[in-house]
Amino acid sequence: MNSMEINIFKLLAGSILKSEFESELYQEQIVTKINSDEFIEDLININFRANDWKTKLEAIALEYFGKDYFINQLIKYNCLKIIESFDKEVIFRINSNLARKYAAYDYENELLAVFYCLEDELGYTREGFGHRKEELIAKEIKSAARMFLNQLQNQV
């Protein structure tokens, strides 16, 4: 995977800023490919100042990479961000994003199901019905992230 492709997933995971991605996208060696590379053309045509930029980027990446690869990479870069974070609210926000992807992609991905269940448990805990503290749920989210990254590394 080239740096542009990696940065798509980093951007979707919030690991890099839109401005960083755009500066790479609009480099001369990329822009000159616009007539011969439909993927590059589609990326350049995204208005990154519009509210729907992320939805459009996801749709383009999903079509380009294929569903399974796209979801695995999306999970990978979100898991890396979870592991790097020591702020439980950041961990919970990323987990919530992954849980929403479980529903968006037809409840098919088993690992996304883990994040979905942890999101449910967090919701119950915050409503006063859960049996575990938020800190333990944050640790379990980090454990799930590590487990996925280990699985991914073992597949290579």
Secondary structure in CASP SS format (residue, H / E / C, confidence):
PFRMAT SS
TARGET T0000
AUTHOR 0000-0000-0000
METHOD secondary structure of the structure
MODEL  1
M C 1.00
N C 1.00
S H 1.00
M H 1.00
E H 1.00
I H 1.00
N H 1.00
I H 1.00
F H 1.00
K H 1.00
L H 1.00
L H 1.00
A H 1.00
G C 1.00
S C 1.00
I C 1.00
L C 1.00
K H 1.00
S H 1.00
E H 1.00
F H 1.00
E H 1.00
S H 1.00
E H 1.00
L H 1.00
Y C 1.00
Q C 1.00
E H 1.00
Q H 1.00
I H 1.00
V H 1.00
T C 1.00
K C 1.00
I C 1.00
N C 1.00
S C 1.00
D C 1.00
E H 1.00
F H 1.00
I H 1.00
E H 1.00
D H 1.00
L H 1.00
I H 1.00
N C 1.00
I C 1.00
N C 1.00
F C 1.00
R C 1.00
A C 1.00
N C 1.00
D C 1.00
W H 1.00
K H 1.00
T H 1.00
K H 1.00
L H 1.00
E H 1.00
A H 1.00
I H 1.00
A H 1.00
L H 1.00
E H 1.00
Y H 1.00
F H 1.00
G C 1.00
K H 1.00
D H 1.00
Y H 1.00
F H 1.00
I H 1.00
N H 1.00
Q H 1.00
L H 1.00
I H 1.00
K H 1.00
Y H 1.00
N H 1.00
C H 1.00
L H 1.00
K H 1.00
I H 1.00
I H 1.00
E H 1.00
S C 1.00
F C 1.00
D C 1.00
K H 1.00
E H 1.00
V H 1.00
I H 1.00
F H 1.00
R H 1.00
I H 1.00
N H 1.00
S H 1.00
N H 1.00
L H 1.00
A H 1.00
R H 1.00
K H 1.00
Y H 1.00
A H 1.00
A H 1.00
Y C 1.00
D C 1.00
Y C 1.00
E C 1.00
N C 1.00
E H 1.00
L H 1.00
L H 1.00
A H 1.00
V H 1.00
F H 1.00
Y H 1.00
C H 1.00
L H 1.00
E H 1.00
D H 1.00
E H 1.00
L H 1.00
G H 1.00
Y H 1.00
T H 1.00
R H 1.00
E C 1.00
G C 1.00
F C 1.00
G C 1.00
H C 1.00
R C 1.00
K C 1.00
E H 1.00
E H 1.00
L H 1.00
I H 1.00
A H 1.00
K H 1.00
E H 1.00
I H 1.00
K H 1.00
S H 1.00
A H 1.00
A H 1.00
R H 1.00
M H 1.00
F H 1.00
L H 1.00
N H 1.00
Q H 1.00
L H 1.00
Q H 1.00
N H 1.00
Q H 1.00
V C 1.00
END
